[in-house]
Amino acid sequence: MYTCNVVLKETNRSGIVSSVQTCFQIRRKDTPRQNLLHCVFLPIHGCVFTNTDARQPHHQHQQLRMKPPSPSHRDVKDNRKCRFRTIFQLMAFTVVFASLVSYMQNAGGSPNIAVDEKKSLFRPRHKEVPVQPIKKPYEPKLSYENDICFRKTSNLSKTPWDKCKMSFVPPNVTLVSPPLDNITIGDDVHYRIESNKLEIPRDGCVSGGNFWFAVLTSVKNPKASCAGSVTDYCNGTYDVHVTAAWAGNATFELTLVHTGEAINHLRNIVWPAQDRLAFSGYYKANNQTDVSKMPQGFCYVRRRGNWSGYCEYPNKKAMGMTTTICEKVDGVPCDTLNSMKSHSSKITHSAMTLTENVHYLFTSPNFRNPVNIPDSKITIKGGNESLSDPLPRCHPDQPIPSFQGYWYGDNWHSRICAVDDKWIEAPNVRKCVSNRNVVLLGDSTTRAWFHIIHSMLGVRGQRQADDVSCCYFNRVYKPLNATMVYSIHPHVLASYGVYLKDVRFEVDVLDGLRDPTCNYIVVVSPWAHFSQWTRESYIERTTLLREAIIRLRRRCPDVPIVVKGPHPREHSTYVSVIFANDYLLRQIGLINQELFGGIGVWFLPVWDMNMAHPHDNVVHMPQSIVREEIKMFFSFVCA
C-alpha cells in the first residue's frame, strides 16, 4: 500500500498559518504501471520529498512537507502568486489521480457497462464524452431499389388487381448456356424464365416483379447445394445464374415465392401501413404483482397520426420520430407501464383487412409454388470435387458477390473471403474470445448464437445477477478473463409478456460500451421482428443504429463489429405470409447491407446459406447450420 501525505502550510497576509492536509491511499499490486501513481505530478511548489521503501511498516510512508519558503525565493515577494500556483497544481493532481484510479479499476477486462433498472438501459460508469454531431443527417440512397419495376398504388378500398385476375399460368423455363452435355465445374449455368407476359399491356397490371427462390442441389454423391441469383427485366423475363460448384449430378430447382401482383401489394399497401405491430401493455398500478390483474391498454409503434388519449414512450436516439404509444387507463400513471405482449387478434385483423379481396395472391398456386423445369437435371464435369481456388482474407466493408458460397457435405464453403474450419474448434474459439467482451444484439436467432458459442468455449460461464431467461444473458468466463452478453430489443413479438426493464435498445447498449481498453467484439442483427414496422420507421431506426456504430468506432476504432443479415423462414399461418413474408425480410437485409456499408463493419449475409440448405427454411435453423454462420463470424473477427 502506498500513502501520499500532502501538507500545505501557508502564511496569509495577517500572519496566520493555514494548513491543508490531503491523503491518498492506493491498494494495488506492486506493478510498474501502478508505480506511476507514486506521488505523480509532484512536487508542488515548495514541497520536498522523503522517499521510503513501500515495504516498510504501514506507519512509515512517503511524506511531503511544506518547508517555510526561503527568504531568498522570489515568491516571498508575492505570496498571492505562490498561493494561486499551489492551488492550481493541487487541483491538477486531484483530477489526474482520479482518472488514473478509474483506469486501474477498469483494467481487469470486464465490460464497463451497468444497468439502470429504472430506464433499463446500459449506463456508462465514466462521464460520457460528448460526440461531435453529424453535420448532415445520413440519407440512404438505397441503390438496390433502382431495379424495382412496380408502379405505386394507394387504393385500399378497391384493389387494382381485380382486372388483372387470371388463371395461373406456369412459367416457361429454359437452359440458355452452357450446353446441357458440356457443363464443367466452375461454369455459370444460365436459365431463362418467361412468366406472366401480357400480350396486350393493361393499365395497372404487372408483367415482372415475381419473387423467386433458385437453388442448384444434389441429394447425394455428392451432397451439395448452392443458391442462384435472379435478374428481373420488368417485362415478364428473368435470368437466373447459378454456379456449378462441384463435380457430379445436380438438379436445378425453382420456386415462385410471390407473384409480381403480390409483391406490388406488399410494397405499396402492406409495408407502409401503421399499427401492424400491436401489443397489450400492462400497467403496474397500486403495486400489483399479478400480471393478469394489471390494468391493460393497446400499444402500437407509430410515426404519424393522432396520439391523443395515449401515453407516449419516445426514444429519439433509438427511434427518431417513431414512438411507442399505449392507451391511457383512467387513474393509472403512464410511467407504470410494466410489460408488453404481442396482441395476436389485432395483428390478425390488420393482416386480413390489408389484403381484403386479394387473398388469392397469397395462397397456392400464387404462393411458394415449385416450378416444373424440363432441363433441370444436369451433370457437372471436372477433375476436382469442388471449387478450391484461394480467396482473399476477410475484411470490413468487403463486397458481397452474387455467388456467396455453396454447401458440400455438411460444410458451407464461402466465396466471399477465406473462411477457416478451425474457427469452430474449441481451442481456437477460446483463444479468440480470451480477454474480450462479446456483445450480441439481436433476436432469438442471435440468442441461438449465444448458446452455441457458450458450448464451443467449453468453459463454465458464471451467470450474473441481471441475467434474464428470455431477453438478457450476462455470463463471465473467469478462466478466459472474458464475458459474453446477449440483449434483445424492446419490441419483441412473442406470446409471452416481456418486462420493459429486461430489454434494451441496441443504440443504448452501444453507447454504454466505454471500457477504455475497447476489448469488445460486437454483433448486431436486427431483422426477425421488424417486418411489421413501416419501411419509413425501419429505415429511420436503422440509420440511428448506424450512427451509434459510428460513435462506437470513434471511441474504439479497432473494435470488430459484425452485422448479421436475415434468412428465409417458415409461414405456418396466413398472418406470417403477410407480415413476416420472405420478400419483406429480404428487403430488410438489403437495407441493412446498404446502410451499414462504408463504416468499417463486416456484413455477414446468411440468406443464400440458409436458402440453399436442404433443410426446410425455418426461423430457427438447425445447429449444424448456425455453427457454419458462427464459423464465418469468427473468421471475420479473429483471423
Salt bridges, closest charged atoms under 4 A:
ASP53 OD2 - ARG55 NH2 3.04
ASP75 OD2 - HIS45 NE2 2.90
ASP75 OD2 - ARG85 NH1 2.78
GLU128 OE2 - ARG514 NH2 3.57
GLU145 OE2 - ARG267 NH2 3.41
GLU145 OE2 - ARG535 NH2 2.85
ASP188 OD2 - HIS241 ND1 2.79
GLU194 OE1 - LYS197 NZ 3.60
ASP203 OD1 - ARG151 NH1 2.84
ASP239 OD1 - HIS190 NE2 3.03
ASP239 OD1 - ARG192 NE 2.80
ASP275 OD1 - ARG302 NE 2.85
ASP389 OD1 - ARG415 NH2 2.73
ASP410 OD1 - LYS223 NZ 2.96
ASP421 OD1 - LYS631 NZ 2.73
ASP467 OD1 - ARG463 NH1 2.99
ASP467 OD2 - ARG475 NE 2.84
ASP502 OD1 - LYS501 NZ 3.14
GLU506 OE1 - ARG541 NH2 2.67
ASP508 OD1 - LYS317 NZ 3.46
ASP511 OD2 - LYS317 NZ 3.12
ASP511 OD2 - ARG551 NH2 2.91
GLU536 OE2 - ARG303 NH1 2.87
GLU536 OE2 - ARG304 NH2 2.39
GLU540 OE1 - ARG303 NE 2.78
GLU570 OE2 - ARG569 NH2 3.62
ASP582 OD2 - ARG368 NH2 2.36
ASP582 OD2 - HIS571 NE2 3.24
GLU628 OE1 - LYS631 NZ 2.73
